[in-house]
Amino acid sequence: MSNLIRWNPFREMAEMQRTMDRVFDEMWRDWPTMPRFSGLETPALDIHETDAAYTVALPLPGVKPDDIQVRVQNGVLTVSGEIQEPKADENSKVVVRERYYGKFSRSVTLPQSVDSDKAEAAYENGVLTLTLPKLPEAQPRQIPIRTSGLLQSKN
């Protein structure tokens, strides 16, 4: 005679979790031999907005300003460049190399309200800061309110 077992969705989810854990354990078993991802290949960025502009900041430590390109094309901002490989003394051998060198690139789509012709870029202490002014029609403005035929303006 067979026994009936009541279906428990939580037991099913726990089994699926164990299966996924096994898959990832097997997939990442050789991780130390794989190339190390430092995060600079696609650098992180912060974007802040004010009434007048967007400010984009990218940390690019160790990158020379001459090795950074900033381009706006078809509404897409692209920051790219290259970190030069450090030169080692010919009488030394590399024991540990964790710093990233090579090409990097990051692209973001800009709002249509950005005036890319007036964009500015500054590089200080390893941080690239871009100021992207908004078009005048995209900036907020105060609308005067009429009351009893008189025009009142808030200051």
N, CA, C and O atoms as a GROMACS GRO file, in nm:
protein
  620
    1MET      N    1   0.084  -0.116   0.000
    1MET     CA    2   0.000   0.000   0.000
    1MET      C    3   0.090   0.124   0.000
    1MET      O    4   0.190   0.126   0.071
    2SER      N    5   0.056   0.225  -0.076
    2SER     CA    6   0.139   0.344  -0.085
    2SER      C    7   0.089   0.450   0.013
    2SER      O    8  -0.030   0.461   0.043
    3ASN      N    9   0.185   0.528   0.060
    3ASN     CA   10   0.152   0.637   0.153
    3ASN      C   11   0.139   0.766   0.074
    3ASN      O   12   0.213   0.790  -0.021
    4LEU      N   13   0.046   0.846   0.112
    4LEU     CA   14   0.031   0.978   0.053
    4LEU      C   15   0.113   1.078   0.133
    4LEU      O   16   0.109   1.080   0.256
    5ILE      N   17   0.186   1.160   0.061
    5ILE     CA   18   0.265   1.265   0.126
    5ILE      C   19   0.206   1.397   0.084
    5ILE      O   20   0.190   1.425  -0.034
    6ARG      N   21   0.176   1.477   0.181
    6ARG     CA   22   0.117   1.608   0.153
    6ARG      C   23   0.221   1.698   0.088
    6ARG      O   24   0.336   1.704   0.132
    7TRP      N   25   0.180   1.769  -0.018
    7TRP     CA   26   0.270   1.857  -0.091
    7TRP      C   27   0.303   1.978  -0.006
    7TRP      O   28   0.215   2.042   0.052
    8ASN      N   29   0.434   2.010   0.000
    8ASN     CA   30   0.480   2.124   0.079
    8ASN      C   31   0.566   2.212  -0.013
    8ASN      O   32   0.677   2.173  -0.048
    9PRO      N   33   0.515   2.330  -0.053
    9PRO     CA   34   0.592   2.413  -0.146
    9PRO      C   35   0.726   2.458  -0.089
    9PRO      O   36   0.821   2.481  -0.165
   10PHE      N   37   0.736   2.471   0.041
   10PHE     CA   38   0.862   2.515   0.101
   10PHE      C   39   0.969   2.407   0.089
   10PHE      O   40   1.087   2.438   0.070
   11ARG      N   41   0.929   2.281   0.098
   11ARG     CA   42   1.023   2.171   0.080
   11ARG      C   43   1.074   2.172  -0.065
   11ARG      O   44   1.193   2.149  -0.088
   12GLU      N   45   0.986   2.199  -0.161
   12GLU     CA   46   1.025   2.206  -0.302
   12GLU      C   47   1.124   2.321  -0.325
   12GLU      O   48   1.223   2.305  -0.397
   13MET      N   49   1.098   2.436  -0.264
   13MET     CA   50   1.189   2.551  -0.279
   13MET      C   51   1.324   2.521  -0.215
   13MET      O   52   1.427   2.560  -0.270
   14ALA      N   53   1.326   2.454  -0.101
   14ALA     CA   54   1.452   2.421  -0.035
   14ALA      C   55   1.533   2.325  -0.123
   14ALA      O   56   1.656   2.339  -0.131
   15GLU      N   57   1.467   2.229  -0.187
   15GLU     CA   58   1.537   2.137  -0.276
   15GLU      C   59   1.593   2.210  -0.397
   15GLU      O   60   1.705   2.182  -0.441
   16MET      N   61   1.516   2.305  -0.450
   16MET     CA   62   1.566   2.384  -0.563
   16MET      C   63   1.687   2.467  -0.521
   16MET      O   64   1.782   2.480  -0.598
   17GLN      N   65   1.685   2.522  -0.400
   17GLN     CA   66   1.799   2.600  -0.350
   17GLN      C   67   1.923   2.512  -0.340
   17GLN      O   68   2.032   2.554  -0.378
   18ARG      N   69   1.908   2.389  -0.287
   18ARG     CA   70   2.022   2.297  -0.276
   18ARG      C   71   2.077   2.263  -0.415
   18ARG      O   72   2.199   2.254  -0.433
   19THR      N   73   1.989   2.245  -0.512
   19THR     CA   74   2.033   2.214  -0.648
   19THR      C   75   2.110   2.332  -0.707
   19THR      O   76   2.216   2.313  -0.768
   20MET      N   77   2.059   2.452  -0.690
   20MET     CA   78   2.128   2.571  -0.741
   20MET      C   79   2.263   2.588  -0.672
   20MET      O   80   2.361   2.625  -0.737
   21ASP      N   81   2.270   2.563  -0.543
   21ASP     CA   82   2.397   2.573  -0.471
   21ASP      C   83   2.500   2.477  -0.530
   21ASP      O   84   2.616   2.513  -0.548
   22ARG      N   85   2.457   2.353  -0.560
   22ARG     CA   86   2.549   2.256  -0.620
   22ARG      C   87   2.598   2.304  -0.757
   22ARG      O   88   2.716   2.290  -0.788
   23VAL      N   89   2.508   2.359  -0.838
   23VAL     CA   90   2.546   2.408  -0.971
   23VAL      C   91   2.652   2.517  -0.959
   23VAL      O   92   2.753   2.514  -1.028
   24PHE      N   93   2.628   2.615  -0.870
   24PHE     CA   94   2.724   2.724  -0.855
   24PHE      C   95   2.855   2.676  -0.794
   24PHE      O   96   2.962   2.725  -0.831
   25ASP      N   97   2.849   2.582  -0.701
   25ASP     CA   98   2.972   2.528  -0.644
   25ASP      C   99   3.058   2.463  -0.751
   25ASP      O  100   3.180   2.481  -0.753
   26GLU      N  101   2.995   2.388  -0.840
   26GLU     CA  102   3.070   2.323  -0.947
   26GLU      C  103   3.122   2.425  -1.049
   26GLU      O  104   3.234   2.412  -1.098
   27MET      N  105   3.042   2.525  -1.079
   27MET     CA  106   3.081   2.623  -1.179
   27MET      C  107   3.200   2.707  -1.131
   27MET      O  108   3.288   2.738  -1.211
   28TRP      N  109   3.203   2.745  -1.003
   28TRP     CA  110   3.307   2.834  -0.952
   28TRP      C  111   3.424   2.760  -0.889
   28TRP      O  112   3.512   2.822  -0.830
   29ARG      N  113   3.426   2.628  -0.900
   29ARG     CA  114   3.533   2.550  -0.839
   29ARG      C  115   3.670   2.594  -0.890
   29ARG      O  116   3.766   2.596  -0.813
   30ASP      N  117   3.682   2.629  -1.019
   30ASP     CA  118   3.809   2.670  -1.078
   30ASP      C  119   3.828   2.820  -1.077
   30ASP      O  120   3.913   2.871  -1.149
   31TRP      N  121   3.752   2.892  -0.998
   31TRP     CA  122   3.756   3.039  -0.996
   31TRP      C  123   3.896   3.096  -0.976
   31TRP      O  124   3.931   3.190  -1.048
   32PRO      N  125   3.979   3.048  -0.882
   32PRO     CA  126   4.112   3.111  -0.863
   32PRO      C  127   4.199   3.109  -0.987
   32PRO      O  128   4.288   3.193  -1.000
   33THR      N  129   4.178   3.016  -1.079
   33THR     CA  130   4.261   3.010  -1.199
   33THR      C  131   4.205   3.098  -1.310
   33THR      O  132   4.272   3.119  -1.412
   34MET      N  133   4.085   3.149  -1.292
   34MET     CA  134   4.025   3.235  -1.394
   34MET      C  135   4.080   3.377  -1.378
   34MET      O  136   4.127   3.413  -1.270
   35PRO      N  137   4.075   3.458  -1.486
   35PRO     CA  138   4.120   3.597  -1.474
   35PRO      C  139   4.040   3.672  -1.367
   35PRO      O  140   3.919   3.653  -1.355
   36ARG      N  141   4.108   3.754  -1.293
   36ARG     CA  142   4.044   3.827  -1.184
   36ARG      C  143   3.972   3.949  -1.239
   36ARG      O  144   4.028   4.026  -1.317
   37PHE      N  145   3.847   3.968  -1.198
   37PHE     CA  146   3.769   4.084  -1.239
   37PHE      C  147   3.782   4.190  -1.130
   37PHE      O  148   3.737   4.169  -1.017
   38SER      N  149   3.843   4.303  -1.166
   38SER     CA  150   3.868   4.406  -1.065
   38SER      C  151   3.759   4.510  -1.057
   38SER      O  152   3.754   4.586  -0.961
   39GLY      N  153   3.671   4.515  -1.156
   39GLY     CA  154   3.566   4.614  -1.154
   39GLY      C  155   3.599   4.737  -1.235
   39GLY      O  156   3.509   4.815  -1.267
   40LEU      N  157   3.726   4.758  -1.270
   40LEU     CA  158   3.762   4.878  -1.344
   40LEU      C  159   3.736   4.861  -1.493
   40LEU      O  160   3.733   4.960  -1.566
   41GLU      N  161   3.716   4.738  -1.539
   41GLU     CA  162   3.686   4.718  -1.680
   41GLU      C  163   3.559   4.794  -1.718
   41GLU      O  164   3.548   4.845  -1.830
   42THR      N  165   3.465   4.803  -1.626
   42THR     CA  166   3.345   4.886  -1.640
   42THR      C  167   3.333   4.966  -1.511
   42THR      O  168   3.263   4.924  -1.418
   43PRO      N  169   3.401   5.080  -1.502
   43PRO     CA  170   3.408   5.153  -1.376
   43PRO      C  171   3.271   5.196  -1.324
   43PRO      O  172   3.180   5.227  -1.400
   44ALA      N  173   3.260   5.198  -1.193
   44ALA     CA  174   3.138   5.242  -1.128
   44ALA      C  175   3.123   5.392  -1.148
   44ALA      O  176   3.221   5.463  -1.171
   45LEU      N  177   3.001   5.439  -1.138
   45LEU     CA  178   2.980   5.584  -1.149
   45LEU      C  179   2.864   5.626  -1.061
   45LEU      O  180   2.778   5.545  -1.025
   46ASP      N  181   2.863   5.753  -1.026
   46ASP     CA  182   2.753   5.815  -0.952
   46ASP      C  183   2.696   5.925  -1.041
   46ASP      O  184   2.772   5.998  -1.106
   47ILE      N  185   2.564   5.938  -1.043
   47ILE     CA  186   2.500   6.046  -1.117
   47ILE      C  187   2.409   6.120  -1.021
   47ILE      O  188   2.323   6.060  -0.955
   48HIS      N  189   2.429   6.251  -1.013
   48HIS     CA  190   2.346   6.337  -0.928
   48HIS      C  191   2.277   6.439  -1.016
   48HIS      O  192   2.330   6.480  -1.120
   49GLU      N  193   2.157   6.480  -0.974
   49GLU     CA  194   2.079   6.576  -1.052
   49GLU      C  195   2.045   6.698  -0.968
   49GLU      O  196   2.004   6.685  -0.853
   50THR      N  197   2.060   6.815  -1.027
   50THR     CA  198   2.011   6.940  -0.968
   50THR      C  199   1.913   6.998  -1.069
   50THR      O  200   1.889   6.940  -1.175
   51ASP      N  201   1.856   7.115  -1.036
   51ASP     CA  202   1.765   7.179  -1.131
   51ASP      C  203   1.837   7.219  -1.259
   51ASP      O  204   1.775   7.224  -1.365
   52ALA      N  205   1.966   7.248  -1.250
   52ALA     CA  206   2.040   7.302  -1.365
   52ALA      C  207   2.123   7.198  -1.442
   52ALA      O  208   2.152   7.219  -1.559
   53ALA      N  209   2.161   7.085  -1.377
   53ALA     CA  210   2.254   6.995  -1.445
   53ALA      C  211   2.256   6.856  -1.382
   53ALA      O  212   2.204   6.834  -1.272
   54TYR      N  213   2.317   6.765  -1.455
   54TYR     CA  214   2.352   6.633  -1.402
   54TYR      C  215   2.501   6.634  -1.377
   54TYR      O  216   2.577   6.693  -1.454
   55THR      N  217   2.545   6.568  -1.270
   55THR     CA  218   2.686   6.554  -1.241
   55THR      C  219   2.718   6.404  -1.237
   55THR      O  220   2.654   6.328  -1.164
   56VAL      N  221   2.817   6.365  -1.315
   56VAL     CA  222   2.859   6.226  -1.323
   56VAL      C  223   3.000   6.216  -1.267
   56VAL      O  224   3.087   6.292  -1.308
   57ALA      N  225   3.022   6.124  -1.173
   57ALA     CA  226   3.156   6.107  -1.114
   57ALA      C  227   3.200   5.962  -1.131
   57ALA      O  228   3.125   5.869  -1.099
   58LEU      N  229   3.321   5.943  -1.181
   58LEU     CA  230   3.380   5.811  -1.198
   58LEU      C  231   3.515   5.806  -1.131
   58LEU      O  232   3.602   5.888  -1.164
   59PRO      N  233   3.537   5.715  -1.038
   59PRO     CA  234   3.671   5.700  -0.980
   59PRO      C  235   3.760   5.626  -1.079
   59PRO      O  236   3.729   5.514  -1.120
   60LEU      N  237   3.870   5.688  -1.117
   60LEU     CA  238   3.966   5.628  -1.210
   60LEU      C  239   4.107   5.643  -1.153
   60LEU      O  240   4.190   5.713  -1.211
   61PRO      N  241   4.134   5.577  -1.041
   61PRO     CA  242   4.265   5.595  -0.977
   61PRO      C  243   4.377   5.542  -1.065
   61PRO      O  244   4.368   5.436  -1.126
   62GLY      N  245   4.484   5.621  -1.068
   62GLY     CA  246   4.603   5.580  -1.142
   62GLY      C  247   4.596   5.601  -1.292
   62GLY      O  248   4.689   5.565  -1.364
   63VAL      N  249   4.486   5.659  -1.340
   63VAL     CA  250   4.473   5.683  -1.484
   63VAL      C  251   4.518   5.826  -1.514
   63VAL      O  252   4.475   5.920  -1.447
   64LYS      N  253   4.602   5.840  -1.614
   64LYS     CA  254   4.645   5.974  -1.654
   64LYS      C  255   4.532   6.040  -1.733
   64LYS      O  256   4.465   5.974  -1.812
   65PRO      N  257   4.511   6.170  -1.712
   65PRO     CA  258   4.404   6.239  -1.786
   65PRO      C  259   4.416   6.224  -1.936
   65PRO      O  260   4.314   6.221  -2.006
   66ASP      N  261   4.538   6.215  -1.988
   66ASP     CA  262   4.558   6.199  -2.133
   66ASP      C  263   4.511   6.063  -2.183
   66ASP      O  264   4.491   6.045  -2.303
   67ASP      N  265   4.494   5.967  -2.091
   67ASP     CA  266   4.451   5.833  -2.129
   67ASP      C  267   4.301   5.812  -2.114
   67ASP      O  268   4.254   5.699  -2.124
   68ILE      N  269   4.225   5.920  -2.092
   68ILE     CA  270   4.079   5.913  -2.075
   68ILE      C  271   4.012   5.982  -2.193
   68ILE      O  272   4.050   6.094  -2.230
   69GLN      N  273   3.913   5.917  -2.251
   69GLN     CA  274   3.833   5.977  -2.357
   69GLN      C  275   3.688   5.987  -2.310
   69GLN      O  276   3.634   5.891  -2.256
   70VAL      N  277   3.627   6.104  -2.330
   70VAL     CA  278   3.486   6.125  -2.298
   70VAL      C  279   3.417   6.162  -2.428
   70VAL      O  280   3.458   6.256  -2.497
   71ARG      N  281   3.312   6.087  -2.461
   71ARG     CA  282   3.243   6.110  -2.588
   71ARG      C  283   3.093   6.105  -2.567
   71ARG      O  284   3.042   6.022  -2.491
   72VAL      N  285   3.021   6.194  -2.635
   72VAL     CA  286   2.875   6.190  -2.639
   72VAL      C  287   2.834   6.173  -2.783
   72VAL      O  288   2.870   6.253  -2.869
   73GLN      N  289   2.758   6.066  -2.808
   73GLN     CA  290   2.714   6.038  -2.945
   73GLN      C  291   2.576   5.975  -2.940
   73GLN      O  292   2.555   5.875  -2.871
   74ASN      N  293   2.482   6.034  -3.012
   74ASN     CA  294   2.344   5.984  -3.018
   74ASN      C  295   2.282   5.967  -2.879
   74ASN      O  296   2.212   5.870  -2.854
   75GLY      N  297   2.309   6.061  -2.790
   75GLY     CA  298   2.252   6.058  -2.657
   75GLY      C  299   2.316   5.960  -2.560
   75GLY      O  300   2.261   5.934  -2.453
   76VAL      N  301   2.431   5.905  -2.595
   76VAL     CA  302   2.501   5.810  -2.509
   76VAL      C  303   2.636   5.869  -2.468
   76VAL      O  304   2.717   5.907  -2.552
   77LEU      N  305   2.657   5.877  -2.337
   77LEU     CA  306   2.784   5.924  -2.281
   77LEU      C  307   2.875   5.802  -2.264
   77LEU      O  308   2.836   5.705  -2.200
   78THR      N  309   2.995   5.808  -2.320
   78THR     CA  310   3.091   5.699  -2.307
   78THR      C  311   3.222   5.754  -2.252
   78THR      O  312   3.278   5.850  -2.305
   79VAL      N  313   3.268   5.693  -2.143
   79VAL     CA  314   3.398   5.724  -2.085
   79VAL      C  315   3.483   5.599  -2.103
   79VAL      O  316   3.446   5.491  -2.058
   80SER      N  317   3.596   5.616  -2.170
   80SER     CA  318   3.683   5.501  -2.193
   80SER      C  319   3.828   5.544  -2.179
   80SER      O  320   3.859   5.663  -2.169
   81GLY      N  321   3.914   5.447  -2.177
   81GLY     CA  322   4.055   5.478  -2.165
   81GLY      C  323   4.137   5.353  -2.143
   81GLY      O  324   4.092   5.241  -2.166
   82GLU      N  325   4.259   5.378  -2.097
   82GLU     CA  326   4.349   5.265  -2.075
   82GLU      C  327   4.444   5.296  -1.961
   82GLU      O  328   4.497   5.407  -1.950
   83ILE      N  329   4.465   5.197  -1.877
   83ILE     CA  330   4.564   5.206  -1.771
   83ILE      C  331   4.688   5.132  -1.823
   83ILE      O  332   4.681   5.015  -1.858
   84GLN      N  333   4.798   5.202  -1.826
   84GLN     CA  334   4.921   5.144  -1.878
   84GLN      C  335   4.974   5.037  -1.783
   84GLN      O  336   4.965   5.051  -1.661
   85GLU      N  337   5.030   4.932  -1.839
   85GLU     CA  338   5.090   4.827  -1.757
   85GLU      C  339   5.212   4.882  -1.686
   85GLU      O  340   5.297   4.945  -1.749
   86PRO      N  341   5.222   4.860  -1.553
   86PRO     CA  342   5.338   4.911  -1.481
   86PRO      C  343   5.466   4.843  -1.529
   86PRO      O  344   5.468   4.722  -1.554
   87LYS      N  345   5.570   4.921  -1.540
   87LYS     CA  346   5.700   4.867  -1.583
   87LYS      C  347   5.773   4.812  -1.461
   87LYS      O  348   5.787   4.880  -1.359
   88ALA      N  349   5.820   4.690  -1.473
   88ALA     CA  350   5.894   4.628  -1.365
   88ALA      C  351   6.043   4.630  -1.398
   88ALA      O  352   6.083   4.625  -1.514
   89ASP      N  353   6.123   4.637  -1.294
   89ASP     CA  354   6.268   4.631  -1.311
   89ASP      C  355   6.304   4.495  -1.370
   89ASP      O  356   6.249   4.392  -1.329
   90GLU      N  357   6.394   4.493  -1.466
   90GLU     CA  358   6.427   4.368  -1.534
   90GLU      C  359   6.491   4.266  -1.440
   90GLU      O  360   6.492   4.147  -1.471
   91ASN      N  361   6.545   4.310  -1.328
   91ASN     CA  362   6.607   4.218  -1.231
   91ASN      C  363   6.510   4.169  -1.125
   91ASN      O  364   6.551   4.101  -1.031
   92SER      N  365   6.382   4.202  -1.139
   92SER     CA  366   6.284   4.159  -1.039
   92SER      C  367   6.182   4.067  -1.104
   92SER      O  368   6.167   4.064  -1.226
   93LYS      N  369   6.112   3.992  -1.020
   93LYS     CA  370   6.003   3.908  -1.070
   93LYS      C  371   5.876   3.946  -0.994
   93LYS      O  372   5.880   3.988  -0.879
   94VAL      N  373   5.765   3.930  -1.060
   94VAL     CA  374   5.636   3.963  -1.001
   94VAL      C  375   5.597   3.852  -0.905
   94VAL      O  376   5.591   3.735  -0.943
   95VAL      N  377   5.571   3.888  -0.781
   95VAL     CA  378   5.528   3.793  -0.680
   95VAL      C  379   5.375   3.794  -0.671
   95VAL      O  380   5.312   3.688  -0.668
   96VAL      N  381   5.317   3.913  -0.667
   96VAL     CA  382   5.172   3.930  -0.664
   96VAL      C  383   5.137   4.045  -0.757
   96VAL      O  384   5.201   4.150  -0.752
   97ARG      N  385   5.037   4.026  -0.841
   97ARG     CA  386   4.989   4.135  -0.928
   97ARG      C  387   4.837   4.134  -0.922
   97ARG      O  388   4.772   4.048  -0.982
   98GLU      N  389   4.780   4.229  -0.848
   98GLU     CA  390   4.635   4.239  -0.834
   98GLU      C  391   4.578   4.364  -0.898
   98GLU      O  392   4.457   4.371  -0.921
   99ARG      N  393   4.661   4.463  -0.926
   99ARG     CA  394   4.610   4.585  -0.987
   99ARG      C  395   4.572   4.558  -1.131
   99ARG      O  396   4.637   4.480  -1.201
  100TYR      N  397   4.465   4.624  -1.175
  100TYR     CA  398   4.417   4.608  -1.310
  100TYR      C  399   4.491   4.703  -1.403
  100TYR      O  400   4.517   4.817  -1.366
  101TYR      N  401   4.523   4.657  -1.520
  101TYR     CA  402   4.572   4.745  -1.625
  101TYR      C  403   4.510   4.696  -1.755
  101TYR      O  404   4.478   4.579  -1.771
  102GLY      N  405   4.495   4.789  -1.847
  102GLY     CA  406   4.432   4.756  -1.974
  102GLY      C  407   4.321   4.855  -2.004
  102GLY      O  408   4.312   4.960  -1.941
  103LYS      N  409   4.239   4.822  -2.100
  103LYS     CA  410   4.134   4.912  -2.145
  103LYS      C  411   4.010   4.902  -2.056
  103LYS      O  412   3.981   4.797  -1.998
  104PHE      N  413   3.938   5.014  -2.046
  104PHE     CA  414   3.812   5.017  -1.973
  104PHE      C  415   3.714   5.105  -2.050
  104PHE      O  416   3.755   5.189  -2.130
  105SER      N  417   3.585   5.084  -2.025
  105SER     CA  418   3.482   5.163  -2.091
  105SER      C  419   3.353   5.157  -2.011
  105SER      O  420   3.320   5.053  -1.953
  106ARG      N  421   3.282   5.268  -2.008
  106ARG     CA  422   3.151   5.275  -1.942
  106ARG      C  423   3.062   5.368  -2.022
  106ARG      O  424   3.102   5.479  -2.055
  107SER      N  425   2.940   5.322  -2.053
  107SER     CA  426   2.845   5.402  -2.130
  107SER      C  427   2.714   5.411  -2.056
  107SER      O  428   2.669   5.314  -1.995
  108VAL      N  429   2.651   5.528  -2.063
  108VAL     CA  430   2.517   5.549  -2.007
  108VAL      C  431   2.438   5.634  -2.106
  108VAL      O  432   2.493   5.721  -2.173
  109THR      N  433   2.309   5.608  -2.113
  109THR     CA  434   2.221   5.687  -2.198
  109THR      C  435   2.180   5.812  -2.122
  109THR      O  436   2.136   5.806  -2.007
  110LEU      N  437   2.197   5.926  -2.188
  110LEU     CA  438   2.164   6.054  -2.125
  110LEU      C  439   2.018   6.090  -2.149
  110LEU      O  440   1.961   6.053  -2.252
  111PRO      N  441   1.957   6.162  -2.055
  111PRO     CA  442   1.823   6.213  -2.082
  111PRO      C  443   1.829   6.312  -2.200
  111PRO      O  444   1.932   6.374  -2.223
  112GLN      N  445   1.720   6.325  -2.271
  112GLN     CA  446   1.719   6.415  -2.386
  112GLN      C  447   1.732   6.560  -2.343
  112GLN      O  448   1.757   6.647  -2.427
  113SER      N  449   1.717   6.587  -2.216
  113SER     CA  450   1.721   6.725  -2.168
  113SER      C  451   1.862   6.777  -2.143
  113SER      O  452   1.877   6.887  -2.090
  114VAL      N  453   1.966   6.702  -2.180
  114VAL     CA  454   2.105   6.742  -2.156
  114VAL      C  455   2.160   6.819  -2.275
  114VAL      O  456   2.140   6.781  -2.390
  115ASP      N  457   2.229   6.929  -2.245
  115ASP     CA  458   2.295   7.009  -2.348
  115ASP      C  459   2.441   6.963  -2.356
  115ASP      O  460   2.527   7.018  -2.288
  116SER      N  461   2.468   6.861  -2.439
  116SER     CA  462   2.601   6.801  -2.444
  116SER      C  463   2.706   6.897  -2.500
  116SER      O  464   2.826   6.878  -2.476
  117ASP      N  465   2.665   7.000  -2.573
  117ASP     CA  466   2.761   7.097  -2.625
  117ASP      C  467   2.825   7.181  -2.515
  117ASP      O  468   2.934   7.234  -2.533
  118LYS      N  469   2.759   7.192  -2.400
  118LYS     CA  470   2.812   7.272  -2.289
  118LYS      C  471   2.866   7.185  -2.176
  118LYS      O  472   2.890   7.234  -2.065
  119ALA      N  473   2.884   7.056  -2.202
  119ALA     CA  474   2.935   6.965  -2.100
  119ALA      C  475   3.079   7.000  -2.064
  119ALA      O  476   3.156   7.045  -2.149
  120GLU      N  477   3.114   6.979  -1.937
  120GLU     CA  478   3.251   7.005  -1.889
  120GLU      C  479   3.302   6.882  -1.816
  120GLU      O  480   3.225   6.808  -1.756
  121ALA      N  481   3.434   6.862  -1.822
  121ALA     CA  482   3.498   6.750  -1.754
  121ALA      C  483   3.615   6.802  -1.670
  121ALA      O  484   3.692   6.886  -1.714
  122ALA      N  485   3.627   6.750  -1.548
  122ALA     CA  486   3.738   6.784  -1.459
  122ALA      C  487   3.792   6.654  -1.399
  122ALA      O  488   3.715   6.562  -1.371
  123TYR      N  489   3.923   6.648  -1.379
  123TYR     CA  490   3.986   6.528  -1.323
  123TYR      C  491   4.073   6.572  -1.206
  123TYR      O  492   4.170   6.645  -1.224
  124GLU      N  493   4.036   6.525  -1.086
  124GLU     CA  494   4.110   6.565  -0.967
  124GLU      C  495   4.114   6.450  -0.867
  124GLU      O  496   4.011   6.387  -0.839
  125ASN      N  497   4.232   6.422  -0.813
  125ASN     CA  498   4.252   6.317  -0.713
  125ASN      C  499   4.196   6.182  -0.759
  125ASN      O  500   4.139   6.107  -0.679
  126GLY      N  501   4.214   6.150  -0.887
  126GLY     CA  502   4.172   6.020  -0.938
  126GLY      C  503   4.023   6.008  -0.966
  126GLY      O  504   3.976   5.897  -0.993
  127VAL      N  505   3.948   6.118  -0.961
  127VAL     CA  506   3.804   6.114  -0.987
  127VAL      C  507   3.772   6.205  -1.106
  127VAL      O  508   3.804   6.324  -1.105
  128LEU      N  509   3.710   6.147  -1.207
  128LEU     CA  510   3.664   6.224  -1.323
  128LEU      C  511   3.522   6.272  -1.293
  128LEU      O  512   3.434   6.192  -1.262
  129THR      N  513   3.501   6.404  -1.301
  129THR     CA  514   3.370   6.462  -1.275
  129THR      C  515   3.322   6.533  -1.400
  129THR      O  516   3.389   6.622  -1.452
  130LEU      N  517   3.206   6.493  -1.448
  130LEU     CA  518   3.145   6.552  -1.567
  130LEU      C  519   3.024   6.634  -1.524
  130LEU      O  520   2.942   6.587  -1.446
  131THR      N  521   3.012   6.754  -1.576
  131THR     CA  522   2.896   6.838  -1.551
  131THR      C  523   2.820   6.851  -1.682
  131THR      O  524   2.873   6.902  -1.781
  132LEU      N  525   2.697   6.803  -1.682
  132LEU     CA  526   2.615   6.801  -1.802
  132LEU      C  527   2.494   6.892  -1.780
  132LEU      O  528   2.395   6.851  -1.720
  133PRO      N  529   2.502   7.017  -1.830
  133PRO     CA  530   2.391   7.112  -1.807
  133PRO      C  531   2.263   7.067  -1.876
  133PRO      O  532   2.266   7.005  -1.983
  134LYS      N  533   2.152   7.099  -1.814
  134LYS     CA  534   2.022   7.072  -1.875
  134LYS      C  535   1.989   7.183  -1.973
  134LYS      O  536   2.032   7.297  -1.956
  135LEU      N  537   1.913   7.150  -2.074
  135LEU     CA  538   1.864   7.251  -2.168
  135LEU      C  539   1.771   7.346  -2.093
  135LEU      O  540   1.704   7.304  -1.999
  136PRO      N  541   1.767   7.473  -2.131
  136PRO     CA  542   1.683   7.570  -2.059
  136PRO      C  543   1.537   7.526  -2.046
  136PRO      O  544   1.475   7.548  -1.943
  137GLU      N  545   1.483   7.465  -2.151
  137GLU     CA  546   1.342   7.424  -2.143
  137GLU      C  547   1.319   7.308  -2.047
  137GLU      O  548   1.205   7.281  -2.010
  138ALA      N  549   1.426   7.236  -2.007
  138ALA     CA  550   1.412   7.125  -1.914
  138ALA      C  551   1.427   7.169  -1.768
  138ALA      O  552   1.398   7.092  -1.677
  139GLN      N  553   1.470   7.293  -1.746
  139GLN     CA  554   1.490   7.341  -1.610
  139GLN      C  555   1.357   7.391  -1.554
  139GLN      O  556   1.276   7.448  -1.627
  140PRO      N  557   1.334   7.369  -1.425
  140PRO     CA  558   1.208   7.414  -1.366
  140PRO      C  559   1.201   7.566  -1.364
  140PRO      O  560   1.302   7.635  -1.350
  141ARG      N  561   1.081   7.617  -1.377
  141ARG     CA  562   1.063   7.762  -1.369
  141ARG      C  563   0.935   7.791  -1.292
  141ARG      O  564   0.843   7.710  -1.289
  142GLN      N  565   0.932   7.905  -1.233
  142GLN     CA  566   0.817   7.948  -1.154
  142GLN      C  567   0.710   8.004  -1.246
  142GLN      O  568   0.740   8.085  -1.334
  143ILE      N  569   0.587   7.962  -1.227
  143ILE     CA  570   0.476   8.013  -1.307
  143ILE      C  571   0.394   8.108  -1.220
  143ILE      O  572   0.346   8.068  -1.114
  144PRO      N  573   0.378   8.234  -1.263
  144PRO     CA  574   0.301   8.329  -1.183
  144PRO      C  575   0.152   8.292  -1.181
  144PRO      O  576   0.100   8.235  -1.277
  145ILE      N  577   0.086   8.324  -1.072
  145ILE     CA  578  -0.056   8.292  -1.053
  145ILE      C  579  -0.137   8.421  -1.062
  145ILE      O  580  -0.103   8.520  -0.997
  146ARG      N  581  -0.244   8.420  -1.142
  146ARG     CA  582  -0.331   8.537  -1.154
  146ARG      C  583  -0.446   8.522  -1.054
  146ARG      O  584  -0.506   8.416  -1.041
  147THR      N  585  -0.474   8.631  -0.986
  147THR     CA  586  -0.590   8.635  -0.897
  147THR      C  587  -0.662   8.767  -0.918
  147THR      O  588  -0.600   8.873  -0.917
  148SER      N  589  -0.790   8.760  -0.937
  148SER     CA  590  -0.875   8.879  -0.954
  148SER      C  591  -0.817   8.976  -1.056
  148SER      O  592  -0.819   9.097  -1.035
  149GLY      N  593  -0.766   8.924  -1.165
  149GLY     CA  594  -0.715   9.010  -1.269
  149GLY      C  595  -0.578   9.068  -1.239
  149GLY      O  596  -0.522   9.136  -1.325
  150LEU      N  597  -0.522   9.045  -1.121
  150LEU     CA  598  -0.389   9.095  -1.086
  150LEU      C  599  -0.288   8.981  -1.103
  150LEU      O  600  -0.321   8.864  -1.081
  151LEU      N  601  -0.170   9.015  -1.140
  151LEU     CA  602  -0.064   8.918  -1.155
  151LEU      C  603   0.019   8.916  -1.029
  151LEU      O  604   0.072   9.019  -0.988
  152GLN      N  605   0.032   8.800  -0.966
  152GLN     CA  606   0.113   8.787  -0.845
  152GLN      C  607   0.230   8.695  -0.875
  152GLN      O  608   0.213   8.590  -0.939
  153SER      N  609   0.345   8.733  -0.830
  153SER     CA  610   0.465   8.654  -0.853
  153SER      C  611   0.526   8.618  -0.718
  153SER      O  612   0.537   8.701  -0.629
  154LYS      N  613   0.564   8.491  -0.706
  154LYS     CA  614   0.632   8.446  -0.583
  154LYS      C  615   0.782   8.466  -0.600
  154LYS      O  616   0.838   8.430  -0.703
  155ASN      N  617   0.845   8.522  -0.501
  155ASN     CA  618   0.990   8.542  -0.509
  155ASN      C  619   1.059   8.452  -0.412
  155ASN      O  620   1.182   8.454  -0.404
   0.00000   0.00000   0.00000
